[in-house]
């Protein structure tokens, strides 16, 4: 029980990820895309990384590449999530990126 309380009181790790470039491939009428964008904007406000949302319907090549896989999250040029973004996994990714892994 004490270890649980100790973990709860421990300050949370705040990753240094201001250098990251995160791109979200999305569609205008996609509910999952809107949720993903809201989640990423929340993290962006706290951690100050660069975030760009790209509508795939504006580019035929992107539409062909990602068609039904949106939302797609790309971190520094590497696709990391397709579909729903798991916040726990996203935080682990940010922590790893801040440590240079």
MARGUMAR-234835 format. One record per residue: residue in one letter; x, y, z of N, C-alpha, C, O in turn; residue number from 1. Coordinates in steps of 0.02 Angstrom, whole numbers. Example, Ala and Ser with C-alpha at 12.3 -4.5 7.8 and 13.67 -1.06 7.14 Angstrom:
BEGIN
<atom 'a', <660, -284, 390>, <615, -225, 390>, <660, -165, 390>, <712, -166, 423>, 1>
<atom 's', <642, -112, 354>, <684, -53, 357>, <645, 2, 394>, <670, 57, 402>, 2>
# end
This chain:
BEGIN
<atom 'x', <41, -60, 0>, <0, 0, 0>, <43, 63, 0>, <27, 112, -33>, 1>
<atom 'x', <97, 61, 37>, <140, 119, 40>, <171, 134, -27>, <178, 192, -46>, 2>
<atom 'x', <190, 82, -64>, <221, 95, -130>, <171, 127, -178>, <190, 168, -219>, 3>
<atom 'x', <107, 109, -172>, <56, 140, -213>, <50, 214, -197>, <45, 255, -243>, 4>
<atom 'x', <49, 231, -134>, <46, 301, -113>, <109, 339, -135>, <105, 397, -156>, 5>
<atom 'x', <166, 307, -130>, <228, 339, -150>, <227, 355, -224>, <250, 408, -245>, 6>
<atom 'x', <202, 308, -265>, <197, 320, -337>, <148, 376, -352>, <159, 415, -398>, 7>
<atom 'x', <93, 379, -314>, <42, 430, -326>, <69, 500, -311>, <53, 547, -346>, 8>
<atom 'x', <110, 506, -259>, <137, 571, -239>, <197, 592, -279>, <214, 652, -281>, 9>
<atom 'x', <230, 545, -312>, <289, 560, -351>, <271, 607, -409>, <220, 597, -442>, 10>
<atom 'x', <311, 659, -421>, <295, 703, -477>, <299, 666, -543>, <343, 624, -553>, 11>
<atom 'x', <253, 682, -587>, <251, 649, -653>, <309, 674, -696>, <329, 732, -692>, 12>
<atom 'x', <334, 629, -736>, <387, 645, -783>, <359, 693, -836>, <306, 679, -865>, 13>
<atom 'x', <393, 747, -848>, <371, 794, -900>, <422, 792, -957>, <476, 821, -952>, 14>
<atom 'x', <405, 756, -1010>, <453, 746, -1064>, <470, 811, -1100>, <427, 856, -1108>, 15>
<atom 'x', <532, 816, -1122>, <555, 873, -1161>, <549, 854, -1235>, <595, 825, -1264>, 16>
<atom 'x', <492, 871, -1265>, <479, 850, -1334>, <464, 909, -1381>, <431, 901, -1432>, 17>
<atom 'x', <488, 968, -1362>, <475, 1027, -1403>, <505, 1020, -1473>, <485, 1055, -1519>, 18>
<atom 'x', <554, 976, -1481>, <587, 966, -1546>, <547, 922, -1593>, <563, 919, -1653>, 19>
<atom 'x', <496, 888, -1568>, <457, 842, -1610>, <412, 877, -1659>, <386, 931, -1646>, 20>
<atom 'x', <403, 846, -1717>, <356, 868, -1768>, <304, 813, -1775>, <319, 758, -1798>, 21>
<atom 'x', <243, 828, -1755>, <190, 778, -1759>, <139, 800, -1812>, <116, 857, -1812>, 22>
<atom 'x', <123, 754, -1856>, <76, 767, -1910>, <18, 718, -1903>, <28, 658, -1893>, 23>
<atom 'x', <-43, 745, -1907>, <-103, 704, -1903>, <-137, 705, -1971>, <-158, 758, -1995>, 24>
<atom 'x', <-142, 647, -2002>, <-179, 641, -2065>, <-251, 627, -2047>, <-266, 582, -2008>, 25>
<atom 'x', <-297, 666, -2076>, <-366, 666, -2054>, <-413, 677, -2113>, <-392, 689, -2169>, 26>
<atom 'x', <-477, 672, -2098>, <-530, 689, -2145>, <-579, 735, -2110>, <-586, 733, -2049>, 27>
<atom 'x', <-613, 777, -2149>, <-658, 827, -2120>, <-716, 795, -2082>, <-732, 818, -2027>, 28>
<atom 'x', <-747, 745, -2109>, <-808, 716, -2078>, <-793, 653, -2038>, <-835, 608, -2035>, 29>
<atom 'x', <-735, 649, -2007>, <-713, 589, -1970>, <-715, 603, -1895>, <-677, 644, -1870>, 30>
<atom 'x', <-760, 570, -1859>, <-767, 580, -1787>, <-704, 560, -1749>, <-683, 594, -1702>, 31>
<atom 'x', <-673, 504, -1768>, <-611, 481, -1736>, <-555, 532, -1747>, <-513, 543, -1703>, 32>
<atom 'x', <-555, 562, -1805>, <-504, 612, -1821>, <-510, 673, -1776>, <-460, 700, -1753>, 33>
<atom 'x', <-572, 695, -1764>, <-584, 753, -1721>, <-562, 737, -1650>, <-533, 780, -1617>, 34>
<atom 'x', <-576, 677, -1626>, <-555, 657, -1558>, <-478, 655, -1554>, <-449, 678, -1505>, 35>
<atom 'x', <-447, 628, -1605>, <-374, 624, -1606>, <-343, 694, -1606>, <-294, 706, -1571>, 36>
<atom 'x', <-371, 739, -1645>, <-345, 807, -1648>, <-354, 842, -1581>, <-308, 877, -1558>, 37>
<atom 'x', <-410, 833, -1548>, <-421, 863, -1482>, <-370, 836, -1432>, <-342, 875, -1392>, 38>
<atom 'x', <-358, 771, -1433>, <-309, 741, -1387>, <-239, 769, -1400>, <-204, 788, -1353>, 39>
<atom 'x', <-219, 771, -1463>, <-152, 796, -1480>, <-145, 871, -1463>, <-91, 892, -1441>, 40>
<atom 'x', <-197, 910, -1473>, <-194, 981, -1456>, <-186, 990, -1381>, <-152, 1036, -1358>, 41>
<atom 'x', <-218, 947, -1342>, <-210, 950, -1269>, <-138, 938, -1249>, <-110, 974, -1208>, 42>
<atom 'x', <-107, 886, -1277>, <-37, 872, -1264>, <8, 929, -1289>, <57, 947, -1257>, 43>
<atom 'x', <-9, 956, -1347>, <31, 1009, -1376>, <32, 1071, -1331>, <84, 1103, -1322>, 44>
<atom 'x', <-25, 1088, -1303>, <-28, 1146, -1258>, <19, 1138, -1198>, <50, 1186, -1176>, 45>
<atom 'x', <23, 1077, -1172>, <65, 1065, -1113>, <139, 1055, -1131>, <183, 1075, -1092>, 46>
<atom 'x', <153, 1025, -1189>, <222, 1004, -1203>, <255, 1042, -1260>, <315, 1035, -1271>, 47>
<atom 'x', <218, 1083, -1296>, <246, 1130, -1345>, <280, 1098, -1406>, <328, 1126, -1432>, 48>
<atom 'x', <256, 1040, -1429>, <284, 1012, -1491>, <246, 1041, -1550>, <191, 1069, -1542>, 49>
<atom 'x', <274, 1034, -1610>, <242, 1059, -1670>, <189, 1008, -1692>, <202, 948, -1695>, 50>
<atom 'x', <130, 1033, -1709>, <74, 991, -1730>, <45, 1019, -1794>, <30, 1078, -1799>, 51>
<atom 'x', <36, 974, -1842>, <6, 993, -1906>, <-48, 942, -1923>, <-37, 882, -1920>, 52>
<atom 'x', <-107, 967, -1940>, <-161, 924, -1962>, <-167, 930, -2038>, <-169, 985, -2066>, 53>
<atom 'x', <-168, 872, -2072>, <-170, 870, -2145>, <-233, 832, -2167>, <-242, 774, -2148>, 54>
<atom 'x', <-276, 865, -2206>, <-336, 834, -2232>, <-316, 793, -2294>, <-294, 822, -2344>, 55>
<atom 'x', <-324, 728, -2291>, <-302, 685, -2346>, <-344, 693, -2409>, <-322, 677, -2464>, 56>
<atom 'x', <-405, 719, -2401>, <-448, 727, -2459>, <-425, 783, -2506>, <-449, 789, -2562>, 57>
<atom 'x', <-379, 825, -2482>, <-352, 878, -2524>, <-295, 857, -2568>, <-272, 895, -2610>, 58>
<atom 'x', <-271, 795, -2559>, <-214, 770, -2597>, <-228, 698, -2618>, <-232, 653, -2576>, 59>
<atom 'x', <-235, 685, -2684>, <-251, 618, -2708>, <-201, 564, -2685>, <-220, 508, -2672>, 60>
<atom 'x', <-137, 582, -2681>, <-87, 533, -2660>, <-96, 514, -2587>, <-91, 455, -2569>, 61>
<atom 'x', <-111, 563, -2545>, <-124, 548, -2474>, <-189, 509, -2466>, <-193, 463, -2424>, 62>
<atom 'x', <-239, 526, -2505>, <-304, 491, -2501>, <-294, 417, -2520>, <-323, 373, -2489>, 63>
<atom 'x', <-252, 405, -2570>, <-239, 336, -2590>, <-198, 299, -2537>, <-209, 240, -2524>, 64>
<atom 'x', <-151, 334, -2507>, <-106, 303, -2458>, <-142, 286, -2392>, <-131, 232, -2364>, 65>
<atom 'x', <-185, 331, -2367>, <-215, 323, -2301>, <-290, 309, -2301>, <-318, 294, -2249>, 66>
<atom 'x', <-322, 312, -2357>, <-394, 307, -2368>, <-436, 292, -2305>, <-464, 339, -2276>, 67>
<atom 'x', <-441, 230, -2283>, <-485, 214, -2226>, <-446, 205, -2161>, <-475, 183, -2111>, 68>
<atom 'x', <-382, 221, -2160>, <-342, 213, -2100>, <-341, 274, -2055>, <-313, 270, -2000>, 69>
<atom 'x', <-370, 329, -2075>, <-368, 390, -2035>, <-406, 381, -1970>, <-455, 343, -1968>, 70>
<atom 'x', <-386, 415, -1918>, <-329, 460, -1913>, <-263, 422, -1910>, <-259, 367, -1884>, 71>
<atom 'x', <-212, 453, -1938>, <-145, 425, -1938>, <-99, 478, -1907>, <-98, 536, -1927>, 72>
<atom 'x', <-60, 457, -1857>, <-14, 502, -1823>, <57, 485, -1844>, <80, 428, -1838>, 73>
<atom 'x', <92, 535, -1868>, <161, 528, -1890>, <204, 571, -1843>, <191, 630, -1835>, 74>
<atom 'x', <255, 541, -1813>, <301, 576, -1768>, <369, 578, -1801>, <400, 526, -1813>, 75>
<atom 'x', <392, 638, -1816>, <456, 648, -1851>, <463, 603, -1912>, <515, 572, -1923>, 76>
<atom 'x', <410, 599, -1952>, <411, 563, -2015>, <397, 489, -2011>, <396, 455, -2062>, 77>
<atom 'x', <385, 463, -1951>, <372, 392, -1943>, <300, 381, -1918>, <280, 411, -1868>, 78>
<atom 'x', <261, 340, -1953>, <192, 326, -1933>, <193, 288, -1868>, <224, 235, -1863>, 79>
<atom 'x', <159, 315, -1817>, <158, 284, -1751>, <89, 258, -1731>, <85, 209, -1693>, 80>
<atom 'x', <35, 289, -1755>, <-33, 267, -1738>, <-76, 270, -1800>, <-70, 316, -1842>, 81>
<atom 'x', <-120, 221, -1805>, <-173, 221, -1856>, <-238, 207, -1820>, <-242, 161, -1779>, 82>
<atom 'x', <-289, 246, -1835>, <-353, 237, -1800>, <-351, 273, -1734>, <-330, 331, -1730>, 83>
<atom 'x', <-374, 240, -1682>, <-378, 271, -1616>, <-309, 279, -1585>, <-266, 235, -1592>, 84>
<atom 'x', <-298, 337, -1552>, <-235, 349, -1518>, <-243, 328, -1445>, <-288, 352, -1410>, 85>
<atom 'x', <-201, 282, -1423>, <-201, 260, -1353>, <-160, 311, -1314>, <-99, 316, -1325>, 86>
<atom 'x', <-191, 348, -1267>, <-154, 400, -1229>, <-95, 372, -1190>, <-43, 405, -1185>, 87>
<atom 'x', <-102, 313, -1162>, <-47, 283, -1123>, <13, 269, -1168>, <70, 285, -1151>, 88>
<atom 'x', <0, 239, -1226>, <54, 225, -1273>, <84, 289, -1301>, <144, 293, -1313>, 89>
<atom 'x', <42, 340, -1312>, <67, 404, -1337>, <114, 436, -1286>, <166, 463, -1304>, 90>
<atom 'x', <95, 433, -1221>, <138, 461, -1169>, <204, 423, -1165>, <257, 453, -1156>, 91>
<atom 'x', <201, 357, -1172>, <263, 317, -1171>, <307, 336, -1230>, <369, 340, -1224>, 92>
<atom 'x', <277, 347, -1288>, <314, 368, -1347>, <348, 435, -1334>, <407, 444, -1351>, 93>
<atom 'x', <312, 483, -1305>, <340, 548, -1290>, <398, 542, -1241>, <449, 576, -1249>, 94>
<atom 'x', <390, 501, -1190>, <444, 492, -1141>, <506, 462, -1175>, <561, 484, -1162>, 95>
<atom 'x', <496, 413, -1217>, <552, 382, -1253>, <586, 432, -1299>, <647, 434, -1303>, 96>
<atom 'x', <546, 472, -1334>, <575, 523, -1378>, <614, 576, -1340>, <664, 602, -1364>, 97>
<atom 'x', <591, 592, -1280>, <626, 643, -1241>, <692, 617, -1214>, <738, 656, -1200>, 98>
<atom 'x', <697, 551, -1206>, <759, 520, -1182>, <807, 504, -1239>, <862, 480, -1228>, 99>
<atom 'x', <784, 516, -1300>, <826, 503, -1358>, <825, 431, -1382>, <869, 411, -1420>, 100>
<atom 'x', <774, 393, -1362>, <769, 323, -1383>, <738, 317, -1451>, <731, 261, -1476>, 101>
# end
